[in-house]
Amino acid sequence: MNTILLMLYLIIIVAPISNFIHELGHAFGAKLAKADRVVLNIGRGSKMINFTFRKIEIRIRWLFFTSGNMFSERNREYRSFEIIYITLFGPLCNAIVVFILYLVYHILPNSYVLIFLLYNGWLFLMNCIPFKIGMQYSDGLIMIKEILRKNVYK
C-alpha cells in the first residue's frame, strides 16, 4: 500500500510541481530578457485550465503529470547569451530545489521529501545532458548550440 501511495504522490504531485518549477525558471529568464509574451505549458493534450499571472500565460493540460514547456517571444530577436540564461534558469531552479530539499531531508527525513528531492535532481541532470529526441532539444543541447555560435556576446 505504501508503495502505491508513493507512486501516486510521484505522478500526481511531485512530477507536475517539479515540472512547473523548471518551466517557471525558464519563464523568469524570459522576463529578465524583457520578453513581450511568455506562455508556460504544464502537461500535454488539450487545455484543462488557462490563466494569466503576472503577465505569464499558464496553461495546464489534461496530461499534466507528463512534461512541460515554455515559449517566449519579443519584438527583437534574442541574443545568444539571453537564450543561454533563459535555458539555464530551468535546470538551475531544479538544482535550488534539490539543495533546499536536501536541508529539509536532514531535518525531517521521510520518503516523500526524498522522492521530491530525487525527482528534481533527475530533472536537473537530464536537462543538462545535451540530447535531442525527435524535434525536442534538451536544455543542455540548446546551451551548447548557442555557445558554439559565433555571435554569443554580440
C-alpha positions in Angstrom: 0.0 0.0 0.0 2.8 2.4 0.9 4.5 1.8 -2.5 1.2 2.6 -4.3 0.8 5.9 -2.3 4.4 6.9 -3.1 3.9 6.2 -6.8 0.7 8.3 -6.8 2.5 11.0 -4.9 5.3 11.0 -7.6 2.9 11.0 -10.5 0.2 13.4 -9.3 2.1 15.8 -7.1 5.9 15.7 -7.5 6.2 15.5 -11.3 3.8 18.3 -12.1 5.1 20.6 -9.3 8.7 19.9 -10.3 8.0 20.5 -14.0 6.2 23.7 -13.1 9.2 24.9 -11.1 11.5 24.0 -14.0 9.4 25.9 -16.6 8.9 28.8 -14.2 12.7 29.2 -14.2 12.7 29.5 -18.0 9.8 32.0 -17.7 11.8 34.0 -15.2 14.8 34.1 -17.6 12.5 35.2 -20.4 11.0 38.0 -18.3 14.6 39.0 -17.3 15.3 39.2 -21.1 12.3 41.5 -21.5 10.1 39.0 -23.3 6.9 40.5 -24.7 5.0 37.3 -24.3 5.6 34.2 -22.1 3.5 31.1 -22.3 4.0 28.2 -19.8 2.5 24.8 -20.6 2.3 22.1 -18.0 1.5 18.7 -19.5 0.3 17.5 -22.9 -3.1 17.3 -24.5 -5.9 19.8 -24.7 -6.1 22.7 -22.3 -7.8 22.0 -19.0 -7.1 25.3 -17.2 -5.8 28.6 -18.7 -5.0 31.7 -16.7 -2.5 34.6 -16.6 -0.4 35.5 -13.6 2.0 38.5 -13.7 1.9 38.6 -17.5 2.7 34.9 -17.8 0.1 32.8 -19.5 -0.2 29.5 -17.8 -1.8 26.5 -19.5 -2.5 23.3 -17.6 -3.3 20.4 -19.8 -5.1 17.1 -19.2 -1.9 15.0 -19.0 -0.4 17.5 -16.5 1.9 14.9 -15.0 3.9 14.2 -18.2 6.0 17.2 -19.0 6.1 21.0 -19.6 7.5 23.6 -21.9 7.8 27.4 -22.0 7.5 29.6 -25.1 8.5 33.3 -25.1 8.8 35.9 -27.8 9.7 39.6 -28.1 9.8 42.1 -30.9 13.5 42.0 -31.4 15.4 38.7 -31.6 17.0 37.2 -28.6 20.8 37.3 -28.4 22.7 34.1 -27.8 23.7 34.9 -24.2 20.0 35.7 -23.5 19.0 32.3 -24.9 21.7 30.7 -22.8 20.4 32.2 -19.5 16.8 31.6 -20.3 17.6 28.0 -20.9 19.9 27.7 -17.9 17.3 29.0 -15.4 15.1 25.9 -15.8 17.6 23.4 -14.5 19.0 25.9 -12.1 15.6 26.2 -10.4 15.6 22.4 -10.0 19.1 22.5 -8.5 18.0 25.1 -6.0 15.0 22.9 -5.0 17.4 19.9 -4.6 19.6 22.0 -2.3 16.6 23.2 -0.2 15.1 19.7 0.0 18.5 18.2 1.0 18.4 20.5 4.0 14.8 19.7 4.8 15.6 16.0 4.5 18.2 16.2 7.2 15.7 17.9 9.5 12.7 15.8 8.5 13.8 12.6 6.8 11.0 10.8 5.1 10.2 9.1 1.8 8.1 12.0 0.5 10.8 14.6 0.8 13.3 12.1 -0.6 11.2 11.4 -3.7 10.7 15.1 -4.3 14.5 15.7 -3.9 15.4 12.8 -6.2 13.0 13.8 -9.0 14.2 17.4 -9.0 17.8 16.1 -9.1 16.9 13.8 -12.1 15.2 16.8 -13.9 18.3 18.9 -13.3 20.7 16.2 -14.6 18.7 15.1 -17.6 18.1 18.7 -18.7 21.8 19.5 -18.5 22.8 16.5 -20.7 22.9 17.5 -24.4 20.5 15.3 -26.4 17.7 15.5 -29.0 14.6 13.3 -29.2 12.5 13.9 -32.3 12.2 17.6 -32.7 12.7 18.3 -28.9 16.1 19.6 -27.7 17.3 19.3 -24.1 18.4 22.4 -22.3 22.0 21.2 -22.4 21.9 20.9 -26.2 20.3 24.3 -26.6 23.0 25.9 -24.5 25.9 24.2 -26.3 24.5 25.2 -29.7 24.3 28.8 -28.6 27.8 28.8 -27.0 29.2 27.4 -30.3 27.6 30.2 -32.3 30.0 32.9 -33.4 27.8 35.8 -32.1 27.4 34.7 -28.4 28.4 38.1 -26.9 27.2 40.4 -29.7 
